[in-house]
Amino acid sequence: VRLAVAQHNRTSASTLDKLAKDENVDVRTAVVNNQHTALTTISSMSNDPQVKVRLAIAELSRTPKELLLKMAEDKESDVQLAVAKNHNADEDVFMKLTTGDLPVRQHLASSNRVTEKVLLQLSADASGSVRLGVAKNRLSTEAVLLKLAADTSDDIRIAVLENPNTTDKVRELVYQQPVSDQMQEKLVSDPHTPGHVLQTIAPNLKSDQLRVMVLHHQNVTTPTVEMIMGQTMAQETKLQLASSIKTPERALELLAEKESSTHMKLVNNIKTPATALLSIAGSEGSDINARFLSGFHANTNTEVINRLALDQNWVLRFA
């Protein structure tokens, strides 16, 4: 009966105030959720020994900020989390919750309602999962991301690079940190990575796949190309480079000069420059078919033709 009274939409505020002290937790919870219950009554119930009641208050849409500030210090994580999700919570409430339990801090780190001040506080959190949430948060400003750019966690620094609000200043700070294998893979796949960074990591690339990715990177510089082409690579990788239109011309030139096994791939690559074709045309150790085809490539110039015309092999002179 008392539960029914507490739930009824015509029960008076004075009656609800009396029921707020009822021994039954379900009755007290119903009092909290009754729209006619006075805020003073709800406030007096915020110290209720039962989590169910305090959680109902924290979730209540009309719970005022002042009461949320108090409940942000609740010992129960579920209550703290409900406070964080309450639409009446503001920066002051969120700041108090930055010292709350881990699930609460994780929620704030990824929330779309928090302010720069809150995110700055969370960016120094002891938990990596909280800092990662801040790094991924699209509300994170340059100031917040700068605090995370030198984080010891690769995952966090990678998230900083991927955040749409990351600036060149933030990126440069990330680039100054030690480069692990995981970060190496991120840097070579990131179109924003500048040429000087690619040149720095080029000597320590761990695989041919990464070497190819750097060579195909839009910001790769000629010194970096020459450095990588001087490294030991599998034959399959060299053939892949010779075939790709993404391979820089300088790399194609070096393949033509030093790797006769790639010549047939090169003469069939529309990107191969005339300088590389000239090397192929004059390479006596190359496949004669490749030398022949060098004379018919779209980039063939007079020098290539003249070189073939002077060759001792009549097939090449015929070309």
C-alpha positions in Angstrom: 0.0 0.0 0.0 2.7 2.5 1.0 4.5 1.7 -2.3 1.4 2.5 -4.3 1.0 5.8 -2.4 4.6 6.7 -3.1 4.1 6.0 -6.8 0.7 7.8 -7.2 0.8 11.0 -9.2 -1.7 12.7 -6.8 0.2 12.1 -3.6 1.0 15.3 -1.8 4.5 16.6 -1.1 3.9 16.4 2.6 2.9 12.8 2.4 5.9 12.0 0.2 8.2 13.7 2.7 7.0 11.3 5.4 7.4 8.3 3.1 11.0 9.4 2.4 11.8 7.9 5.8 10.0 4.6 5.2 11.9 1.5 6.1 11.3 -0.1 2.7 13.9 0.8 0.1 11.4 0.5 -2.8 9.1 3.0 -1.2 11.9 5.5 -0.7 13.0 5.0 -4.3 9.4 5.6 -5.5 9.4 8.8 -3.5 12.5 10.0 -5.3 10.9 9.3 -8.7 7.6 11.0 -7.9 7.3 14.3 -9.6 5.5 15.9 -6.6 8.4 15.2 -4.2 9.9 18.5 -3.0 13.6 19.0 -3.9 14.2 19.6 -0.2 13.0 16.1 0.5 15.1 14.6 -2.2 18.1 16.5 -0.9 17.5 15.0 2.6 17.5 11.5 1.0 20.9 11.9 -0.6 22.6 10.3 2.4 20.3 7.2 2.2 22.2 4.1 3.2 20.8 2.2 0.2 22.6 2.7 -3.1 19.3 2.2 -5.0 17.9 5.4 -3.5 21.0 7.5 -4.0 21.3 6.2 -7.6 17.7 7.2 -8.3 18.6 10.7 -7.1 21.7 10.9 -9.2 19.7 9.8 -12.3 16.8 12.2 -11.6 16.4 14.8 -14.3 15.5 17.5 -11.9 18.3 17.0 -9.4 20.0 20.4 -9.1 23.7 21.0 -9.7 24.3 21.7 -6.0 23.1 18.3 -5.0 25.0 16.7 -7.9 28.2 18.3 -6.5 27.6 16.6 -3.2 26.7 13.2 -4.8 29.8 13.4 -7.0 31.7 12.4 -3.8 29.5 9.3 -3.3 31.5 6.2 -2.4 29.6 4.1 -5.0 31.0 4.1 -8.6 27.5 3.6 -10.1 26.2 6.8 -8.3 29.2 8.8 -9.5 28.7 7.6 -13.0 25.0 8.6 -12.9 26.0 12.0 -11.7 28.4 12.3 -14.6 25.6 11.4 -17.1 23.0 13.8 -15.5 22.2 16.6 -17.9 22.4 19.1 -15.0 26.0 18.3 -14.4 28.4 21.1 -15.4 32.2 21.8 -15.4 32.2 22.1 -11.6 30.6 18.7 -11.2 32.8 17.1 -13.8 36.0 18.5 -12.1 35.0 17.0 -8.8 34.4 13.7 -10.6 38.0 13.7 -12.1 39.1 12.1 -8.8 36.3 9.6 -8.9 36.4 5.9 -9.7 38.0 4.6 -12.9 34.8 3.9 -14.8 33.7 7.5 -14.1 36.9 9.0 -15.3 36.8 6.8 -18.4 33.3 8.1 -19.1 34.4 11.7 -18.7 37.4 11.2 -20.9 35.2 10.2 -23.9 32.3 12.5 -23.1 31.1 15.1 -25.6 30.0 17.4 -22.8 33.2 18.1 -20.9 35.3 21.2 -21.1 38.9 21.9 -21.9 39.6 22.3 -18.2 38.3 18.9 -17.4 40.2 17.2 -20.3 43.4 19.0 -19.2 42.9 17.5 -15.7 42.2 14.0 -17.1 45.2 14.2 -19.5 47.4 13.7 -16.4 45.4 10.8 -15.1 47.3 7.8 -13.8 45.2 5.4 -15.9 46.3 4.9 -19.5 42.8 4.1 -20.5 41.6 7.5 -19.3 44.4 9.3 -21.1 43.6 7.3 -24.2 40.0 8.4 -24.0 41.2 12.1 -23.8 43.5 11.6 -26.8 40.6 10.3 -28.8 38.1 12.9 -27.7 37.1 15.3 -30.4 36.7 18.1 -27.9 40.4 17.9 -27.0 42.1 21.1 -27.9 45.7 21.8 -28.9 46.6 22.5 -25.2 45.2 19.1 -24.2 46.8 17.2 -27.0 50.2 18.8 -26.3 50.1 17.3 -22.8 49.6 13.9 -24.3 52.0 14.2 -27.2 54.9 13.1 -25.1 53.0 10.3 -23.3 54.9 7.1 -22.7 52.2 5.0 -24.3 52.4 4.4 -28.1 48.6 3.9 -28.2 48.1 7.4 -26.7 50.6 9.1 -29.0 49.0 7.4 -32.0 45.6 8.5 -30.9 46.9 12.1 -30.6 48.2 11.9 -34.2 44.7 10.6 -35.4 42.7 13.3 -33.5 41.2 15.8 -36.0 42.2 18.7 -33.7 45.9 17.8 -33.8 48.1 20.7 -35.1 51.6 20.8 -36.6 52.9 21.8 -33.2 51.4 18.8 -31.6 52.7 16.5 -34.3 56.2 17.8 -34.0 56.2 17.0 -30.3 55.0 13.4 -31.0 57.8 13.1 -33.6 60.4 13.9 -31.0 59.6 10.9 -28.9 61.3 7.5 -29.2 60.0 5.5 -32.1 59.0 1.9 -31.3 58.0 -0.7 -33.9 54.3 0.2 -33.4 55.0 3.9 -33.8 57.2 3.2 -36.8 54.2 1.5 -38.6 52.0 4.4 -37.7 54.4 7.0 -39.0 55.0 5.4 -42.4 51.2 4.9 -43.0 50.3 8.4 -41.9 50.1 10.8 -44.9 50.9 13.7 -42.6 54.3 12.4 -41.6 56.8 14.9 -43.0 59.9 14.0 -45.0 62.4 14.7 -42.3 60.7 12.2 -40.0 60.7 9.5 -42.7 64.4 10.1 -43.2 65.0 9.8 -39.5 63.3 6.4 -39.2 64.5 5.0 -42.6 67.7 3.5 -41.2 65.8 1.4 -38.7 62.9 0.1 -40.7 62.0 -3.5 -39.6 60.7 -5.0 -42.8 60.5 -4.7 -46.6 56.8 -3.8 -46.2 57.7 -0.7 -44.3 60.4 0.2 -46.8 57.9 0.0 -49.6 55.4 2.1 -47.6 58.1 4.8 -47.1 59.1 4.8 -50.7 55.5 5.2 -51.7 54.8 7.9 -49.1 53.8 11.3 -50.6 56.4 13.2 -48.5 59.4 10.9 -49.1 62.6 12.8 -50.1 65.4 11.8 -52.5 67.9 11.2 -49.7 65.5 8.9 -48.0 64.8 7.0 -51.3 68.6 6.5 -51.8 69.1 5.4 -48.2 66.3 2.7 -48.5 67.4 1.6 -51.9 70.8 0.9 -50.4 69.4 -1.5 -47.9 69.1 -5.2 -48.3 65.7 -6.2 -49.8 64.1 -9.4 -51.0 64.0 -9.9 -54.7 60.2 -10.0 -54.6 60.2 -6.5 -53.0 62.5 -5.2 -55.8 60.2 -6.5 -58.4 57.2 -5.0 -56.6 58.9 -1.6 -56.6 59.8 -1.9 -60.2 56.2 -2.6 -61.2 54.5 0.1 -59.1 53.6 3.5 -60.5 53.9 4.8 -56.9 57.6 4.1 -56.8 59.7 7.4 -57.0 61.6 7.9 -60.2 64.9 7.9 -58.3 64.2 4.4 -56.9 63.4 3.2 -60.5 66.7 4.7 -61.7 68.6 2.8 -59.0 66.8 -0.4 -59.8 67.7 0.0 -63.5 71.3 0.7 -62.6 71.9 -2.1 -60.1 69.2 -4.8 -60.5 69.0 -6.2 -64.0 66.4 -8.8 -62.8 63.9 -5.9 -62.5 64.4 -4.6 -66.0 61.4 -6.4 -67.6 59.2 -5.0 -64.9 60.6 -1.5 -65.4 60.0 -1.4 -69.1 56.4 -2.2 -68.5 56.0 0.5 -65.8 54.6 3.7 -67.3 56.3 5.7 -64.6 59.8 4.5 -65.5 61.8 7.6 -66.5 64.1 8.0 -69.6 67.2 7.9 -67.4 66.2 4.4 -66.2 65.4 3.3 -69.7 68.8 4.5 -70.8 70.5 2.3 -68.2 68.4 -0.7 -69.3 69.2 0.0 -73.0 72.9 0.0 -72.3 73.0 -2.9 -69.9 74.6 -5.9 -71.7 73.8 -8.2 -68.8 70.1 -7.4 -69.1 67.4 -9.5 -70.8 67.5 -8.6 -74.4 63.7 -8.4 -74.5 63.8 -5.7 -71.8 66.5 -3.8 -73.7 64.4 -4.1 -76.9 61.2 -2.8 -75.2 63.1 0.1 -73.6 63.1 1.6 -77.1 59.3 1.5 -77.3 58.4 2.9 -73.9 56.3 6.1 -73.7 59.2 7.9 -71.9 61.9 6.8 -74.3 64.0 9.8 -75.6 66.6 10.3 -78.3 69.4 9.1 -76.0 67.8 5.8 -75.5 67.2 5.3 -79.2 70.7 6.3 -80.1 72.1 3.9 -77.5 70.1 1.0 -79.0 71.1 2.1 -82.6 74.8 1.7 -81.7 74.4 -1.8 -80.1 76.2 -4.7 -81.6 73.1 -6.8 -81.5 71.1 -6.4 -84.7 67.8 -7.0 -82.9 68.4 -3.9 -80.7 69.5 -1.8 -83.7 66.3 -2.9 -85.4 64.3 -1.5 -82.5 
